Amino acid sequence: MTKDTDKAISPLLREDWSYVEHSALEQLSAQEWQTLLPQRAAYYRQEQARQALRLLAASEHDATFGYRVNNYQHCLQAATLALRDGLSEEDVVVCLFHDVGFITCPDSHGEFAAALLGNYVSERNHWMLQRHALFQDVHSPNHPYADPKARDRWLGHPHFEWAATFVERYDQAAIDPNYDSAPLSHFEPMVMRLFAKPPRPMPLP
């Protein structure tokens, strides 16, 4: 292997781990899979929460398109409101990440958050994350394209009230530039604990 090739190889997370030699999945031997799979599981345990936090932290200094807070501050404010209301740790983390994909995939950011957190949160929160953007329409009476009845299709659903409460209290009202939000570091241990939970199986679509 040449030095030029060596420069292209990413470092291993742990010194006692091994690289696989082949560069296409179809070429990996049974022994290489036996090496790779336990390392991947350990990598997820160590890195998943940290890299999720980095997704959010990357937007800390981003500009805004008109709200007086950017999306990073909105997410911190939502989580801080939930924390100060005494919500569960899971609910606080859900508030923190509910809009993490708001800029990168605006039309499906609820599904983005639901996919990110779904294996580690209750069905109640997974359901809410998927639909929270439509529940917001009722709070935008002067929006030219909002449908205040968009959420009505789920009236009577067991998670309807939580979705409505979440949006009213922790989403549409969390754009106040004068609100004293907790820093991201305050929520990091909660995020670590959430992702350390055994993942629950997700139903097929």
N, C-alpha and C positions, 0 to 999 in steps of 0.2 A: 504494500500500500504506500503510495507516494505521500510526501509531505503536503502537497497541494490538496490531495484528497483528505488527509487528516484534518486540514483546516475547516472542512465542511461539516465535520461531525460535531453534533451538539454534546455538551457534557452530560454525564449521568448525574442523577440527583444524589445517588449514594456511591461511595467509592467501592463498596463490596458488590455492586451490581455488574452485570455483563451486557455487552452489546450483542445483538444478533448480527450475523455476518451478511445476510442477504438483504437486498433492497426492494423486494417485491413480496407481497404476502403469499402469493402462490408458490414462492420458492422456499418459504420457511419450513424447516424440518420439524418433526415431532419434538425433538430435543430443544430446538429453539423456542417453540411454543411453551414448553415446560419451563424454560428460563424466563420468557417474557411475561407470561400471565401473572405469576405472583408478584413480579416487580410492578406491573401495571396496577394491580390491586393496592399495593402499598403506596404507589405514587398518588393514586386517587385519594387515599385516606389523608395523605400529608398535604396535597396541593389543591384539592377541589375548592375548599373554602377560601383559601388564600387567593386563588385566581378569580373566584367569583367577586371577592372584594376589590380586586384590581380592575375588574370590568367597571365597577362603579367609580372607583377612585380616579380612573383615567379622565373623567369628565369634571373634575373639581374646579378647574379654571376655565371651563368653556363659556363662551358668550351665550346670550339668550336671544330668542327671536322676538321678544316683547314682554314676556312675564318679567317681573322685577327680581326673580330668582332664577338661576339655571336649574337644569334637571337634577344635578347632584344635590343642590340645596333643597329642592323639593323632596327628594327621597329622604334626606336627613330629617327634614321637618316632619314628614309623615311618620317616620319611625319614632321620633321624639314625642310627638303627640300621643302615639299609641303607648309608649313607655310610661308617660306621665298619667295616662288614664288607667294604668294598672293592667293592661292586656298581657296575655301570655307571651313568653319569650318567642314562641313560634310566630305569633301574630306580629310582633315587633319586627322580626326579620323579614316577614312577608311585606310589611309596609316599607321596609328599607329597599327591597329589591323590586317592588311592584312595577316600577317604570324604568328599570335598568336598560331596557331595549327601546325606550321611547323615541330616541333619535335615529338609531340604526335600523329599526324596522317599525316605523310608526303605525302602520296599518295592522300589525299583528304583534304589538308589544306585549299585550296581555298573554298571548300564547307563548311568547318568548320567556316571560317570567315564570309561567306555569311549567314550561319544560325545564327551566333551570332548577326550580325548587320542588317540582312535583313528587319526586321520589322520597322527599324528606318532610313533607307537610301533609296535613289532613286533607281529605277529599273536600271538606268545606272551603279551605283556602285555595286548593287547586281549582275548584269550580269558580270561585270568585275571581281569581287572577285571570282566567280565560275570558271573563265577561265584563270586567270592571269598566272598560272603556265605554261600552254601551250604557251601563248604568249611570255614567256621568252625564249623559244627554239631558236628563231631567233637571240638572242644575245649570243648564246653559240656555235659559229661555230666550235670549236674544241672539243666539248663534244662528246664522242663516241656514245651516245644514243639519242642526241637531234635531233628533226626533225624541221629544219628551216621553213618548210612549214606547220607546225601543225596549225598555226592560220589562214591559208588561207581559211579554210572551212567557216569562218565567214566574209570574205570580203564582203563589202556592207552592213553589219549590222550597224544600227544607233549608236551602242556603240563600234564599232570596234576601231575607232580612239582614244577614251578615254582609252580603254584597252591597246592599243599600246603605247600611251603616258605615261600612268601610269608605265608600265613595264620598258620602256626605261629610264624615268627620276627618278622614285621614288622606283624602285625595284632593277633591275640589277646593278644600279650604287650606291647603298646605302650600300656598305661594306667597306668604307674608314675609317681606324682607326684614321686618323688625322682630320676627320670632327668634328666640334664643335656642337654636337647635343644639343638641349634643354633637360632639365631633364623631367622625366615623370610628375612631379608635374605641369609643365607648361601646360600640355595637360588635366589635370584632370577636370578643369571646362568645357572644350569643351565636354569631354566624358559625364559628368553629364548632360549637356544641351541636348545632342543627345538622351540619354536614357530617358530623361524627356518628349520627344515628344510623342504625341499619336501614338501608333503603327499602322502602316498601315497593312491591311490584306494581307497575302501572298497567291498567287495562289497555288492551289493544283498541285503536280507534274503530 
